[in-house]
Amino acid sequence: MAVLQVARLGNPILRQVAKPIVLKTLGEPDNEIQHLIDDMIATMREQDGVGLAAPQVSISLQLVVMESAFNERYPEAPTIPLTVLVNPVITRYSKEQALGWEGCLSLNDLRGLVSRSKEVTVEYFDRNGKESTLEAEGFQAVVLQHEIDHLHGKVFLDRMTDLSQLAYLEEFETYFVNQEAVEA
């Protein structure tokens, strides 16, 4: 496994709509997609992320990995088992929303207050091509919305309605870190 370079804001790939993965390629021996999945997992863990989309490592494919366990960047986050999502689609957003602070490996030194649905349903294929559905709420729902946005050329800044709630990490930790999430 290799740790890949994370594309930063300004790299045009972050603004492109990612291409779907041809599912039959998942089962091929010595498969490039399986190697990419392993490399993305290694990169996410090395960078202390809880999610990573393929466009963030300069690959325009509909692929997301996520996991949360003992993460230094998100010490209060609930555990999310390692999940690989191929061609994910959010099929349901709850009407109820919440505001929460988000960061991104592609905008590493920034945090912003973003409104997201509290619950989502995601249909996807796992790394073996098996069709799956995931019902998520809270933190996991936010991670899914954030990462799937990357597959559509969006970053969390695009979801912000008040740019006065954008901060560099050091200032966020000084002035905002102890604030509770606000209901939207």
N, C-alpha and C positions, 0 to 999 in steps of 0.2 A: 504494500500500500504506500502511496505517496501523498504528501500534503501538497495541495494545489494552491496556486496564488489566487487570492480573492479579488475579483474585479471591484473597483471603487466607482462611486458616483462620478459620472462624466464618461465612463466607458460606454460606447453606444450599445453594447450587447444588453445592458441593463434596461434599455428602453425598447427592446424588440419583443415581439410575441414569439415564444419558444415553439419549436416544432414537436408534434407528437412522436412518441417512440413507436416504431413498428414492433408489435408484441412478439412476433415470431423470432425476432433477434435475441430475445431474452434467454432462450434455451440453447442457443448455439454454444458449442465448446469454445473455450478461451475467448469468451465474448467481451468485446470492448465496453458494453454497457455495464456488465457485472464488475469489471475493473473500475469503471467510473464510479459506480455506487460505492465500492470499497474505499476509493480515494476521497469521495465526498464525505463519507463517514469519518475518515481519519482527519480530514481538514476541519470539519465541524467540531470534532473533539479537541483538536489542537488549538483552535481559535476560541474555545469555550462558548461556542454557539449552541443554541437549542434547535436550530433548523438551518437548512442550507438548500438553495435551489440551484440547479445546474447553470442557469445564466450567471450566477454569482461566481462561478469558476470558469467563465467564458465559454460555456457550452450551451448552445441554443436548443435544448431539449426539455420536454415536460417531465422533469424528474425532481423530486424533493426527498430529502432525508430529514428526520427529526428525532430528537432524544433529549430527555432532561433527567439527569441523575447526578447529584452532588456537583452542580455547576457553580463555579466561582462568580461568574457574571450574574447569575440568577439564583442566589442561595436560598431564597424563599419559594422558588418554583416547585410545584408538585412534580412527582416522578412521571415521566412519559417514556414508555418503552421505545426502544429503537424501532422506527417505522420507516419503510421505504415506500414512496408513493410514485407510481408511474402513471402518467397521463391523468392526474387528479382533476376532478371537477367538483366544485361546491354546488350541491343540488338544493340545499336549503339553508337559509339564513334566518335566525330568529329575529323577530321584530325588536325584542329588547336588546339595547345596546349599553355598552359601558365605555368610559374613557379610561385609557391606561397608557403608561409611558412605554414607548418602544425604542429599541435600538436595532442596529443592523450591522452585520459584518462588512457590508459594502459602504456604510456610512459610520465607520467604527467609533468615531469620537463624538457622535451626536445622539441626542435623545429627544423624542417628540411625543406630545400628547395626542393620541389617536383614538377615534371612536370606532369600535368594532362590535359586531354581533356577539352576544354572549354564548350562543350555541350555533353550530353548523353541522350539516351532514355532508360528507365527502365520499364520492365514489371514485375508486382508483383501482389499479392493478398492483399487486405486490411484485417483488423482484423476480418471482418465478412466473409471472403472468396470470396469477389467479385473481379474479375479480373480487373486490372487497368493498365494504361500506363501513365508514367510521362515523359514529355520532360523537361529537366532541363539545365540551363546554369549558368556560373559563379560559385559563391560560392555554390549554391545548387548542382551543378554538381560535384564539388570537394567533398562535404560531402558525396554524394551518392557513388562516386568511393572509397573514403576512407573507408566507413562502409562496403560496399560490399566486398572490399579486405579482411576484417576481416573474412568473411564467407568462404574465400578460404585460410585461414591460412597466410595471408600477413599483414604486418604492414608498415607504411609509409617509414620506413628505407629501406625496400626492393625496393622501387621505386626511391630512391635517386641515382643519378649518380655521385655526388660529395660530399663525406662525410666531406669535409672541410666546407660545408654549414650546419653542424649539430651543434647546440648550446644548452647549458642549458638555461632555461627560463630567468634567471637574466641577462646573457650575451646577449641573444637575445634582450631583452628589452633595454639594454644599447647600443648595437652596430648595430642592424639590424632593429628594430621596425619601423623606419621611412623610410626605403628603399621601393621603389615601387616594385611591382611584375614585373618580367622580362618576356618578351615574349620568348617562346621556339621556 
